[in-house]
């Protein structure tokens, strides 16, 4: 699993690109889950107070804080937890990396995947999450299709970075046999900066007999860059210039016609 968060920003103290990439490997052995989250700073400015957190099987595991992750520097965070009492099947796994820039402004990056426990269980769902460009608010639309011949009770869970929020991170619904549903998650911009690009993930889970199934859909949320006043009103000024140009042409044409 390999995902990247890119933040391009300009402040009074620092200007550059802060890019954090995450590569995660998962291993299940003797009823325990082992996770290694490799975090790399591929931008051109340092990242500070870097900490990885893992969410899996209802547990949240936090790693130690690394004070500084320099340009092109890599660190790996290791996690371990028990899977006792967990059904066989496939489950979601989310890695959240928290960090700061040189101005102590907080950022986070999210990556998501699934892991198999006991026995593999392929999901009988087709899921697609559409990319979103937003300012303060937006709706992330997910398309879910059930090609199977039995209805399913689905729990949809949205994994977001801390800069974004949603009033309803989990939604339960039932999808009929051979049915299709469009599910929209409302997303609010809590502290994301203009120009930031965030991968987000939505998990669709259901049980079938004694097996647990998970499908995952990935989307990208882009925060629209702010434009200056002239660019925002450029259509008005183009129209004004066109009217003035036409008026000048008519005036010159009238003068020439009168003189003749």
TISEMI-66367 format. One record per residue (C-alpha): residue number from 1; x, y, z; residue in one letter. Coordinates in steps of 0.001 Angstrom, whole numbers, plus 500000, padded with zeros to 6 digits. Example, Ala and Ser with C-alpha at 12.3 -4.5 7.8 and 13.67 -1.06 7.14 Angstrom:
% residues 2
(node 1 (512300 495500 507800) A)
(node 2 (513670 498940 507140) S)
% end
This chain:
% residues 260
(node 1 (500000 500000 500000) X)
(node 2 (501495 503310 498944) X)
(node 3 (499827 506725 499133) X)
(node 4 (500997 510316 499069) X)
(node 5 (499745 513573 500566) X)
(node 6 (500991 516752 498896) X)
(node 7 (500789 520183 500503) X)
(node 8 (502012 523245 498650) X)
(node 9 (501948 526341 500810) X)
(node 10 (503533 529743 501280) X)
(node 11 (503872 531417 504668) X)
(node 12 (505888 534227 506189) X)
(node 13 (508474 531824 507574) X)
(node 14 (508737 529133 504915) X)
(node 15 (507721 528432 501338) X)
(node 16 (507896 525034 499713) X)
(node 17 (506246 521700 499155) X)
(node 18 (505616 519365 502083) X)
(node 19 (505032 515834 500762) X)
(node 20 (504493 512790 502976) X)
(node 21 (504297 509298 501471) X)
(node 22 (503181 506200 503363) X)
(node 23 (503942 502577 502513) X)
(node 24 (502299 499951 504732) X)
(node 25 (502888 496217 505013) X)
(node 26 (500638 493872 507002) X)
(node 27 (501282 490384 508370) X)
(node 28 (498962 488061 510305) X)
(node 29 (500555 485327 512394) X)
(node 30 (499347 483219 515336) X)
(node 31 (496213 485286 515820) X)
(node 32 (498069 488598 515884) X)
(node 33 (498261 491506 513454) X)
(node 34 (501674 493025 512658) X)
(node 35 (501844 496353 510829) X)
(node 36 (504835 498304 509534) X)
(node 37 (504112 501840 508328) X)
(node 38 (507010 503353 506386) X)
(node 39 (506779 507166 506292) X)
(node 40 (508942 509248 503957) X)
(node 41 (509273 512988 503467) X)
(node 42 (509659 513460 499701) X)
(node 43 (509059 517228 499751) X)
(node 44 (511613 520012 499908) X)
(node 45 (510988 521151 503504) X)
(node 46 (511253 519228 506805) X)
(node 47 (508297 517743 508692) X)
(node 48 (508168 518025 512487) X)
(node 49 (506619 515943 515299) X)
(node 50 (505762 513049 512984) X)
(node 51 (503549 510361 514497) X)
(node 52 (501794 507395 512871) X)
(node 53 (498507 505964 514129) X)
(node 54 (496785 502754 513003) X)
(node 55 (493048 501996 513148) X)
(node 56 (492084 498317 512737) X)
(node 57 (489458 495900 514153) X)
(node 58 (488046 498648 516367) X)
(node 59 (491407 499523 517910) X)
(node 60 (493508 502672 517586) X)
(node 61 (497256 502205 518022) X)
(node 62 (499667 505148 518296) X)
(node 63 (503369 505126 517550) X)
(node 64 (506097 507296 519093) X)
(node 65 (506647 510901 518008) X)
(node 66 (509656 511543 515758) X)
(node 67 (510752 515164 516360) X)
(node 68 (512078 515742 512826) X)
(node 69 (511730 514008 509473) X)
(node 70 (514111 515722 507088) X)
(node 71 (513914 515987 503321) X)
(node 72 (514111 512486 501740) X)
(node 73 (514299 510957 505210) X)
(node 74 (512354 507778 506081) X)
(node 75 (511181 506239 509328) X)
(node 76 (509167 503086 509995) X)
(node 77 (506549 502730 512735) X)
(node 78 (505710 499235 513985) X)
(node 79 (502408 498104 515517) X)
(node 80 (501033 494857 516898) X)
(node 81 (497612 493831 518194) X)
(node 82 (495585 490697 518924) X)
(node 83 (492865 489424 516582) X)
(node 84 (491249 487278 519259) X)
(node 85 (487473 487051 518810) X)
(node 86 (487638 488373 515241) X)
(node 87 (485664 486610 512522) X)
(node 88 (487446 485194 509532) X)
(node 89 (487474 487393 506471) X)
(node 90 (488747 490736 505209) X)
(node 91 (488918 493925 507314) X)
(node 92 (489814 497589 506758) X)
(node 93 (493066 499115 507991) X)
(node 94 (493752 502853 508160) X)
(node 95 (497067 504603 508780) X)
(node 96 (497025 508257 509866) X)
(node 97 (500262 510260 509958) X)
(node 98 (500261 513502 511974) X)
(node 99 (502974 516130 511505) X)
(node 100 (503690 519889 511598) X)
(node 101 (505457 522379 509385) X)
(node 102 (508125 524845 510534) X)
(node 103 (505382 527235 511729) X)
(node 104 (503927 524465 513935) X)
(node 105 (500829 524251 511698) X)
(node 106 (499307 520743 512021) X)
(node 107 (498752 518423 509074) X)
(node 108 (497762 514790 508633) X)
(node 109 (497831 512160 505895) X)
(node 110 (495554 509116 505589) X)
(node 111 (496134 505837 503768) X)
(node 112 (493777 502883 503687) X)
(node 113 (493781 499231 502696) X)
(node 114 (492362 495860 503800) X)
(node 115 (493892 492760 505344) X)
(node 116 (492902 489103 505425) X)
(node 117 (492415 487077 508591) X)
(node 118 (492002 483317 508686) X)
(node 119 (490414 482936 505276) X)
(node 120 (490179 485264 502321) X)
(node 121 (486741 486723 501628) X)
(node 122 (486352 488608 498373) X)
(node 123 (483724 491325 498508) X)
(node 124 (480740 490945 496176) X)
(node 125 (480451 494725 495779) X)
(node 126 (481533 497200 493134) X)
(node 127 (482433 500537 494735) X)
(node 128 (483552 503816 493186) X)
(node 129 (484249 507101 494991) X)
(node 130 (484368 510241 492861) X)
(node 131 (487082 512866 493318) X)
(node 132 (486004 516146 494892) X)
(node 133 (487144 519767 494506) X)
(node 134 (485842 521970 497323) X)
(node 135 (486292 525162 499317) X)
(node 136 (484525 525022 502689) X)
(node 137 (482011 522231 502030) X)
(node 138 (481415 519469 499522) X)
(node 139 (479698 516166 498915) X)
(node 140 (481757 513025 498294) X)
(node 141 (479651 510732 496097) X)
(node 142 (480109 506965 496198) X)
(node 143 (478512 504506 493796) X)
(node 144 (477850 501024 495190) X)
(node 145 (476629 498130 493040) X)
(node 146 (475608 494697 494263) X)
(node 147 (476040 492201 491394) X)
(node 148 (475064 489302 493648) X)
(node 149 (471661 487662 493987) X)
(node 150 (471191 488426 497672) X)
(node 151 (470620 491703 499511) X)
(node 152 (473298 492984 501885) X)
(node 153 (473359 495129 505025) X)
(node 154 (476266 497532 504484) X)
(node 155 (478164 499724 506915) X)
(node 156 (480032 502502 505090) X)
(node 157 (482861 504209 506988) X)
(node 158 (484715 507292 505742) X)
(node 159 (488385 507759 506694) X)
(node 160 (489470 511405 506540) X)
(node 161 (492543 513426 507530) X)
(node 162 (492105 515687 510539) X)
(node 163 (491902 518780 508319) X)
(node 164 (488569 517501 506980) X)
(node 165 (485464 516471 508913) X)
(node 166 (482090 514900 508286) X)
(node 167 (478945 515006 510438) X)
(node 168 (478288 511315 509740) X)
(node 169 (481442 509198 509328) X)
(node 170 (479427 505941 509374) X)
(node 171 (476269 505209 507397) X)
(node 172 (474283 501960 507474) X)
(node 173 (472098 500980 504530) X)
(node 174 (470707 497939 502772) X)
(node 175 (471428 497279 499124) X)
(node 176 (469081 494909 497262) X)
(node 177 (470066 492050 495004) X)
(node 178 (471383 493374 491671) X)
(node 179 (470850 496851 493083) X)
(node 180 (472746 500133 492911) X)
(node 181 (472939 502940 495485) X)
(node 182 (474548 506390 495422) X)
(node 183 (475748 507397 498871) X)
(node 184 (476935 510954 499562) X)
(node 185 (479157 511918 502499) X)
(node 186 (479087 515592 503451) X)
(node 187 (482627 516906 503997) X)
(node 188 (483631 520130 505754) X)
(node 189 (486963 521906 505488) X)
(node 190 (488093 522199 509091) X)
(node 191 (491674 523451 508672) X)
(node 192 (492912 522441 505201) X)
(node 193 (494934 525033 503316) X)
(node 194 (494131 526106 499745) X)
(node 195 (495879 523917 497180) X)
(node 196 (496185 520854 499455) X)
(node 197 (495417 517407 497998) X)
(node 198 (494168 514646 500313) X)
(node 199 (493571 510962 499589) X)
(node 200 (490442 509761 501439) X)
(node 201 (489027 506251 501792) X)
(node 202 (485599 504722 502234) X)
(node 203 (485128 501158 503492) X)
(node 204 (482014 499114 502791) X)
(node 205 (481649 496202 505213) X)
(node 206 (479099 493410 505572) X)
(node 207 (478788 489924 507056) X)
(node 208 (477815 486832 505105) X)
(node 209 (477401 483747 507251) X)
(node 210 (480491 483453 509422) X)
(node 211 (482630 485588 507105) X)
(node 212 (483341 489308 507155) X)
(node 213 (483718 491187 503848) X)
(node 214 (485216 494597 503070) X)
(node 215 (485422 496649 499893) X)
(node 216 (487387 499889 499776) X)
(node 217 (487020 502914 497498) X)
(node 218 (489659 505628 497191) X)
(node 219 (489046 509257 496309) X)
(node 220 (491013 512501 496212) X)
(node 221 (489805 515718 497825) X)
(node 222 (491381 518887 496470) X)
(node 223 (491064 522221 498254) X)
(node 224 (490496 524909 495673) X)
(node 225 (493214 527557 495505) X)
(node 226 (492178 531076 496386) X)
(node 227 (492271 533553 493523) X)
(node 228 (493050 537229 493853) X)
(node 229 (490325 539822 493431) X)
(node 230 (491182 540590 489807) X)
(node 231 (491084 536918 488759) X)
(node 232 (487778 536377 490535) X)
(node 233 (486266 539343 488698) X)
(node 234 (488062 538873 485366) X)
(node 235 (484847 538113 483484) X)
(node 236 (483446 541470 484576) X)
(node 237 (486564 543323 483421) X)
(node 238 (486598 541456 480110) X)
(node 239 (482993 542502 479563) X)
(node 240 (483817 546112 480509) X)
(node 241 (486768 546148 478102) X)
(node 242 (484587 544732 475338) X)
(node 243 (481894 547391 475910) X)
(node 244 (484472 550188 476006) X)
(node 245 (486124 548887 472851) X)
(node 246 (482811 548684 471033) X)
(node 247 (481837 552164 472232) X)
(node 248 (485145 553578 471031) X)
(node 249 (484710 551908 467644) X)
(node 250 (481167 553267 467238) X)
(node 251 (482296 556740 468305) X)
(node 252 (485117 556772 465757) X)
(node 253 (482810 555396 463066) X)
(node 254 (480182 558096 463853) X)
(node 255 (482791 560879 463681) X)
(node 256 (484006 559644 460336) X)
(node 257 (480453 559375 458977) X)
(node 258 (479542 562929 460182) X)
(node 259 (482703 564448 458718) X)
(node 260 (481877 562939 455364) X)
% end
